[in-house]
């Protein structure tokens, strides 16, 4: 997948939003106001950073060269996915997993507004 395909996929997730709070070179994707994915548009290689359960993220890092601790984020929870080295279906699955993880942690008050 390329960056635009990742962006388009993320925006198909229910109630996902996109903004640029850090400037024009960062895309941020949220559910209920909470971030589930970062894309640095100026990265040397096409990547996205997603939030995963620490154990699952560690497993991916051990099995895939294209999954690394996120460069600018909490390395326990955030993982850089190098898009040119990971197949599209895995990228989509992991983005959805990040989205679902963040959604599961939203307060009930916020979740009610998403229905």
C-alpha positions in Angstrom: 0.0 0.0 0.0 1.1 3.5 -0.5 0.3 6.5 1.8 -2.8 7.5 -0.1 -4.2 4.0 0.0 -3.6 3.8 3.8 -5.3 7.2 4.2 -8.3 6.1 2.2 -8.6 2.9 4.1 -8.4 4.6 7.5 -11.2 7.0 6.4 -13.5 4.0 5.6 -13.5 3.0 9.3 -16.7 4.3 11.0 -16.4 7.7 12.5 -12.7 8.0 11.7 -11.5 11.5 11.3 -8.3 13.1 9.8 -6.5 16.2 10.8 -3.1 17.9 10.8 -2.5 19.3 14.3 1.3 19.1 14.0 1.6 20.9 10.7 1.3 20.1 7.0 3.7 17.1 7.1 1.7 15.0 9.5 -1.7 13.3 9.1 -3.4 12.1 12.3 -6.4 9.7 12.3 -8.8 9.6 15.3 -11.8 7.8 16.6 -13.8 9.7 19.2 -11.0 12.3 19.4 -8.3 9.8 20.3 -5.5 9.0 17.9 -5.2 5.5 16.3 -2.7 6.3 13.5 0.0 8.9 12.5 1.5 9.3 9.0 4.6 11.5 8.6 4.4 12.6 5.0 8.1 13.5 5.0 9.4 10.1 6.2 12.3 8.7 4.1 10.2 5.5 3.6 6.4 5.3 3.4 5.3 4.4 7.0 2.4 4.7 9.3 2.5 4.5 13.1 -0.3 2.6 14.8 -1.1 1.8 18.4 -1.2 -1.9 19.3 -1.3 -3.9 22.5 2.3 -4.1 23.8 2.5 -7.9 23.5 1.1 -8.0 20.0 3.3 -5.2 18.8 6.4 -7.1 20.2 5.3 -10.2 18.4 5.0 -8.3 15.1 8.5 -6.7 15.6 10.0 -10.2 16.1 8.4 -11.6 13.0 8.5 -8.7 10.5 11.5 -6.5 9.6 8.9 -4.0 8.5 7.5 -3.4 12.0 9.6 -1.3 14.3 9.1 0.7 17.5 7.6 4.1 16.5 10.3 6.7 16.1 8.6 9.7 17.8 6.1 7.9 20.0 5.8 5.6 23.1 7.7 2.6 21.8 5.7 0.2 24.1 2.4 1.0 22.4 3.2 2.5 19.0 4.7 0.7 16.0 6.0 2.0 12.7 4.8 -0.1 9.8 7.0 0.2 6.7 4.5 0.0 4.0 6.7 -1.3 1.2 7.7 -4.4 3.2 4.3 -5.5 4.6 1.5 -6.9 2.5 -1.6 -4.9 2.1 -3.9 -7.2 4.0 -1.7 -7.2 7.1 -1.5 -3.4 7.0 -5.3 -3.1 6.8 -5.7 -5.7 9.6 -3.3 -3.9 11.9 -4.8 -0.5 11.2 -8.2 -1.9 12.0 -6.8 -3.4 15.2 -5.3 -0.1 16.2 -8.7 1.6 15.5 -10.6 -1.0 17.6 -8.1 -0.8 20.5 -8.4 2.9 20.7 -12.2 2.7 20.3 -12.4 0.1 23.1 -10.8 2.6 25.5 -13.2 5.5 24.8 -15.5 6.6 27.6 -19.1 5.4 27.3 -20.3 9.0 26.9 -18.1 9.3 23.7 -19.1 5.9 22.4 -22.8 6.8 22.6 -22.2 9.7 20.3 -20.7 7.4 17.7 -23.9 5.3 17.2 
